[in-house]
Structures are given as structure tokens and as C-alpha cells.
Amino acid sequence: MELDINKVQSSLRIKGFVEFREGDHIRYVYYYNGLETSIWTCVSHHSSNIKEPLINKMKRQLKLTKNDFINLVRCPFTKEMLQKFYEDNNYLT
């Protein structure tokens, strides 16, 4: 399985993540009520597609199942659903 890097990046921004450029990587940090949380992930500037090993790493960093991560990227998992998921699992405290 592969996911398009542009789609992943766009989806993260739409869902409440803020982008920070750090050297060869782009870091995405989840913000809740205007505050930075401890939920984050990174992608490389040089990537074109995200392959299985990185998908698995990113889903763990984002505290999601693989299916939820894919749905986050493909958009059935909305910004509101993600926030509720993080709230319900006490990831935002």
C-alpha cells in the first residue's frame, strides 16, 4: 500500500495539524483549542509516496489504527471525528 504524500500533507493540515519545516523533514503537530499537543508526525521533503513502513510509523505517532489513518487521509475521518477520538481517549490532557 502507498499513499500520495501531497494527499497526506493536505489531510493533516485540514484535520488540525500545523506544519513546521525542520531540515529535511516536515513536522506536523496537532493543535487543540489553539494549543500544541504531544501528537505529531513527520514526513520527508524528498518523499513522493508514503509506503507501508512509514504508514505504520505515522499511525502509531498519531495514535490511530492503520484503518483510521487511511480514513484520515482519504477523508471519511473528519476533523471533528479526529478531535472526538482524541478527547474520548484522553490524548489531549
C-alpha positions as CSV (number, residue, x, y, z in Angstrom):
1,M,0.0,0.0,0.0
2,E,1.1,3.5,-0.8
3,L,-0.4,6.9,0.0
4,D,0.3,10.1,-2.0
5,I,2.4,12.4,0.1
6,N,0.5,15.5,-1.1
7,K,-2.8,14.0,0.0
8,V,-1.3,13.0,3.4
9,Q,0.0,16.5,4.0
10,S,-3.2,18.2,2.9
11,S,-5.3,15.9,5.0
12,L,-3.1,16.6,8.1
13,R,-3.4,20.3,7.7
14,I,-7.2,20.1,7.2
15,K,-7.6,18.0,10.3
16,G,-5.9,20.4,12.7
17,F,-2.2,19.8,12.3
18,V,0.2,22.6,11.9
19,E,3.2,22.2,9.6
20,F,6.8,23.0,10.7
21,R,9.7,22.7,8.3
22,E,12.8,21.2,10.0
23,G,15.7,20.4,7.8
24,D,14.9,17.5,5.5
25,H,11.6,16.8,7.3
26,I,8.2,18.4,7.7
27,R,6.8,18.0,11.2
28,Y,3.0,18.0,11.8
29,V,1.8,18.9,15.3
30,Y,-1.8,18.5,16.3
31,Y,-3.3,21.7,17.9
32,Y,-6.4,21.6,20.1
33,N,-8.2,24.8,21.2
34,G,-5.2,26.8,19.9
35,L,-2.7,24.8,22.0
36,E,0.0,22.5,20.8
37,T,-0.5,18.8,21.9
38,S,2.0,16.0,22.1
39,I,0.5,14.4,19.0
40,W,2.8,14.7,16.0
41,T,4.3,13.0,12.9
42,C,6.9,13.8,10.2
43,V,7.4,13.3,6.5
44,S,10.5,13.8,4.4
45,H,10.8,16.7,1.9
46,H,12.0,14.2,-0.6
47,S,9.1,11.7,-0.5
48,S,6.7,11.2,-3.3
49,N,4.6,8.4,-1.8
50,I,4.3,7.0,1.7
51,K,4.9,3.3,1.8
52,E,3.9,0.7,4.3
53,P,6.8,1.1,6.9
54,L,6.2,4.8,7.1
55,I,2.4,4.4,7.2
56,N,2.8,2.1,10.2
57,K,5.2,4.6,12.0
58,M,2.9,7.6,11.3
59,K,-0.3,5.8,12.5
60,R,1.5,4.9,15.8
61,Q,2.7,8.5,16.2
62,L,-0.8,9.8,15.6
63,K,-2.3,7.2,18.0
64,L,-4.5,5.7,15.2
65,T,-5.1,2.3,13.8
66,K,-3.9,1.8,10.2
67,N,-7.5,1.9,9.0
68,D,-8.2,5.1,10.9
69,F,-5.0,6.7,9.4
70,I,-6.0,5.7,5.9
71,N,-9.5,7.1,6.5
72,L,-7.9,10.3,7.9
73,V,-6.0,10.7,4.6
74,R,-8.9,9.7,2.3
75,C,-11.3,12.0,4.3
76,P,-14.1,9.8,5.8
77,F,-12.4,10.6,9.1
78,T,-13.3,14.3,9.6
79,K,-11.6,16.9,11.7
80,E,-14.4,16.7,14.2
81,M,-14.2,12.9,14.4
82,L,-10.5,13.1,15.0
83,Q,-10.9,15.6,17.8
84,K,-13.6,13.5,19.4
85,F,-11.4,10.4,19.1
86,Y,-8.5,12.2,20.8
87,E,-10.8,13.6,23.5
88,D,-12.6,10.3,24.2
89,N,-9.2,8.5,24.6
90,N,-7.7,11.3,26.8
91,Y,-4.9,12.1,24.4
92,L,-5.5,15.8,24.8
93,T,-5.0,16.1,28.5
